[in-house]
């Protein structure tokens, strides 16, 4: 299952006149000829409409094993009434309000779509789930995928987990503060998907084993039995028997995005009072930050001397999370990178980059503050600034002072989902 970042039109964005009439027919309960009993609620429907959308309903009402009662009554035990109503509404109108559904509800809807073989709803719901995955809900999503036997969803969630979480210090810090306990089968699937014992997985298996022992009333001496039940010791990685053999996700390409230029501004001068430049970033999806494009220094005015064409750039980059109240100060850095004596030409773009394993993952729930800091050797250097677009490819740039512009022209990144 590809989880490309290419946008798709939401299925609920267009509602046909026929869909509206069918919806009125459903809500008015006119001419219904079947009744579903779901969690002590009744949902009255039309056999022909359901059967035209789902081969499962067709077999139920018109197949060899059909119920011959004039108005058959069907018990539904594995889907909540709220999600079953969403499913039926989709069959009648082709519309789903995904914005009003939490991730767990979307997963249940995906299960219902799989059960009744609604191919378009399966594809649309999987796409929505990829957009709703976050650090806070990925383990519950994996748990539901494994326990409900949803292979397509498991592939999507595991790909997200491998790309965004496994080798990510930010996620490890989040998980230590917000531990989530999952089933043994889910842990087995995670171990099987890992090709090497990442620090996060070793810590999580240790913590999971400790908590599992507590829940089972076992002592520390019994921990080896619990680990053995996972399929072996973590030194035998991966050794979880019976888990899906998922391939490592392919690396996504690195994309360069630059802001649109509007107008030149006064240059930014580095000195003892202003050795720091700030910029805030927010992205609509999970991305891996791979590099920055900055304006390089203006050529120094050296009267009576030959103009230098190059210089050595040294600076430090810090990325800090900004609290929900955007006016509040940024927290301590969640990621840092040091540039030391990079050979750079004056009056050109300065391209800063790093390896994938050194990259920082930007979470779409958060605003980040990028801090560029120079040491005293750069005092007196001037960097061109300009007014530039605040939005580029779903990434929002907020300059500290919108009147003085910015020296950050763009960035390089890789989409993770």
N, C-alpha and C positions, 0 to 999 in steps of 0.2 A: 504494500500500500504506500503510494507516494504521498508525502505530506508537504508538497510544494507550497511556497508562500504566495503563489499566484492567486489573486482574489477571484472568488466565485460569487455570482449573484445569489443572495439568500433566497431560498424557495418561497419565503413569505413576502417577497418584495412586490410581487404582482398577483392580483387576485382577479380571475376571470369572472364574467357575469354569470356563467354557468356554475362556477364554484360558489358564488354568493347565493344563488338560488338553492343549491344543494345544502348549503349551510343553514339557510332558513328552514328547509325541509327537516333537517336534523334537529334544530333547536325547537321547532314547533311540534316535533314528534308526530308529524302527519303521515298516515298510511304506513306506519311501521309494521314489520312482520317478524321481528325477532327481538329478544330481550337478553342482555348480558347482566349477570349479577356479579358485581365487582366490589369487594370489601363493603358489603351491606348497602351498596348503591345499585340502582338500576339504570342501564343505558339502553334506550330503545333505538333500533337501527333498521335498515332496509337491506335484506339479503342480497338483492341484485346489485346495489351500489358497492357493498363490501366485496362481493364476489368478483366484480369487474376489476377491482384493485389488487386483490390478493388471491393467489392460487390456493392458499390454505383455507380461506373462507369459502372459495368455490367448491373445494372438496367437502367441506363441512356441510354446506347447504344443498349442493346439487350432485355430489359424487356418489359412488356406490354405497358409502356408509352414511348417507345423509339422514338427518333427523326429519321424519315425515310429519311431525306435528305442525299444525297450521301456523302457530307462532312459537317456535322453539325457544326454550330458555337455556342459556349456556352459563356455566359457572367459570369464572376466571380467578385463579388463586395465586398466580405468579406475577401479576402486574398490578400496581396501585391504581385506584380509581382515577386519580388526577392524570396519570400518564396514559391510561387507557382512553380517557376522553380526548387527550391531545392526539393520540393515534387515530381515533375515529374522526376527529375534526380534520386531520390531515387528509384522510381518505376522501372526505366529502369536499374539501375546499382546496387542498394542495398547499395549505398555509400552516406554518409553525412559528410561533413567537419565541424564537430562541433566546432573545434578550431577557425574557422573563423566566428562563430556566437555569437553575444551577447545574454544575457539572454532573452531580449524581443523578439528577433528573434526566439529563441528556443521555447518560449511560443507560438508564432504565428504558428510555425511548429507543435507543439503539437496540437493546435486547428485544423489545417488542417488535421493532422493524425486522430484525432477524427471524423472530418466531413466525411472523406472518409473510415473510419473503417480499418485503416492499423495497425493491432495489434502490430506487431514487432516495427514499428516506434513509436507507442505510448509508449511502454515500454522503448525503447532506449532513447527517448527524455526526458521522465521523469527522468531517471537516470542521464542524462547530466545536466538537470536543477538543481538537487540536488547538483551537483558539482560546479555549477556556482552561487549558492545563496551566498550572502554576506550581511553584514550590510547595504551597500549602496543601494541594490536593492530588499530587501525582501518586503518592503511595496508596491512598484510598482508591484511586482510579485503577492502579495496577492490581490491587486486591480484588476489585469487582471483575476485572477482565479475566483473572485467573479462575476465580471461584465460579463465575458464570460460564466459563468455557468460551469466551468471545475472542476468537483468534485474531480477527481483524482489528479489534480494539486493543488487544494486547500488543500487537505489532506497533500501533501508533503510540501507545503509552510507553512502551519499552524504548522506542526510538527517542522519544522526548527525554526519558530518564537517562539514556546513555549520552545524549548530546548535551543536555543542560545541567545534569545533576552529579553524575558519578565522579567526575574529576574536577569538581567545582567547590572551592573553599567556601563561597557564599552559601551554597546549599548545605554544606556540612554544618556551618554555624547555625543555619536555620533549623536543621533537623535536631541538633543538640538542644535547642531551646524549645522545639515543638516536636518531640518524639512521637512517632506513629507506629503502633504495633500492628503487624499484619499476620496473616496465616503462614503456616509452615510451607504450604504449596507456593505462596507468593515469594517467599524468601528463596526457595529452590529455583523458581523461574528467573529471579534477578541474578543469582549466582551463575546459573547456566548461561545467561546472556553475556556475562563478563568474561573477557579473554585474559584478564590479569587481575590480581588482588589489589584493587585501588584502596587507598587509605580509608576512604569513606565506607566502602563495603566491609572492610575488616572491622572498623569501629562499629558499624551497624549490626553485623552478625554477632559481635561480642555483646552489645547492649541488648539485642533481641533475645539472645540465649539467656542472659541474666533475668530479663523480665519474664521470659517463658517459664524459667525455673520457679520464679516467685508465684506465678499464676497457677502452676501445677503443684505447688507445695514441696518442691524439691530443693535440696541444698546445693552449695557450690560444687561438692564432689560429684554431683550428678550431671554437671554441665556437659561433660564429654558424651554422655548418652544422647543429649539433645542435639549436639553438633553432629554426632554420628547419624542421627535420624534425618539430618539435612542432606546426607549423602557422603559425608567424610569430613576431614579436617580442611580448614581454609588453605593449608599448605598444598593441598591436592587440587587446587583451583584449575578449571571448574569441575566439581565432582558431584553435582547434584543429579542423581539419577531420576529419570522420568520427566525431566523438565524439557520445555521446548528448546530446540537448538536454533536460536535466532542468530542471524548473521549480524556482525557489527555494522552500524549504519554508515552509509557512504558519506564522505566529507562533502559538505555543500560548498559551492564556489564562493570566493571572496569578492565582494562588490564594492566599488568605489562610488560614493555619492557626494556631490558638492552642492553647496548652497548657491542660489542665484545672486549675482552681484547687482547692487542698486546704486550705491553712491560712496565715494571715498570720504573718509573721516580723518581727524587728527591722529597721527601715529601714537601708538602706545609706547611709552618710554619706561624701561626697567631702571629702577634706582632703589635706594635704601627704604624709601617710603612706600613704593609700589613694586615689590619684587614678585607679585602674584597676579595672575590673570584668571578670572573665573567665567565659566559658562555652564548652563544647566541643560541637561539632555533628558528626553523622555521618548520611549519607543512604543509603538502599538503592538509589538510582538517580541518574543525572545530572540535576541541577536547576540553574537559573539563579537565583541569589539576588537578589531585586529590592527587598527592603525588610525592615525590622524593626518590631516593635511592643514598645515599652518602657513601663514605668510612668513617668509624669512626676513632677516634684518634689512633695513635700508643701508645702502653703502655709506660708510662714515665719510665725513667731509675732512679729508686730510690735505690741507693746503700745502703746496710745495712738495708733495709726495706722490708717488705712483699709486693710483687707486688699486686696492686689493680686490680680487674677484671672488675670493672664498674666505670662509671663517670656520671656526670649530664651535658647534653648538652643543651646550651642555644644559640640561634642564631635568626637572622631575615632574612626572604626571601623577596626580592622585585623583581617584574617583570616589566620591563620598555619596552616601544615601541622604536624601532630603526627606524629613518627616512629612506626613500627610498634609499638615498645614504648611503650604509651600513657602510661607513667609519665614518659617523657622530656620535656624542655622543648620548647616549640614553636619552630619555625624562624622566620626573618625573614618579614615579611608578604608574602603573595602577592597581596594586594588591600587597598586602603585607600579610605576615603571620609571626607570632612570635611563636617560640618554646621556652618554658620556663622549664628548669630543667627536660628534658626528660631523664629517666634512660637508659643508653646505655652501651654496653660492648665494651671494647677496641678490636681493630683488627677485627671488625665484620662490616657487613653492617648496616648503619644507615637508618632506614625507617621513613620518615616523611610523615604524612598524615593529611587530614582534611575532613570535611563533604562536601557533594555535594553542599549545599547552600553556602559554603565558597570558592568553586572552582573558578578558573579563566578560561575564555574561550579564546583559542588561535585562532586568525583569520588567515586563510591561506594567506592573502595578506600581512601580516606583519612579520617582524623579531623582536624577543623579546630578551632582555638581562636579564638573571637571575643573581641577585646579592645576594650572601650569606655573611652576615656580623656578626661578633662576637664582643662581648664587651670585656673590658679589663680583665675580669676574665678568658678568654681563652688564653691570651698571653702566648706564649711558647709552646702551643699545636701543634703537628705535625699530618698531615693527609696524608695517602699514596696517591700518584698520579700515573697515568699510561696513556700510549697512548691507545686510544680506537677508535672504529669505529665512523665515523662522521655521519652515516646514520643508522637508525633502525626503521622499520615499518612506513616509510614515514615521520619520524621526523628527521630533520637535526640538529646535534649538532656541534657548532663551538667553539672550545676552544680558550680562549684569547691568549694563547701562545702554539702553537701546539708542541713545543719542550719540554715543561715542563709537558704536559699531563693535566689530569683533575681528580678531586676527585668525580665528578658526574658520577655514574655508569648507571643510568637509571631513569625512571619515571613511574608513574601510571596515567592512563587517561581513560576517557570514550569517545567513538566516539559520536558525536552529529548528524552527517549526514553521 
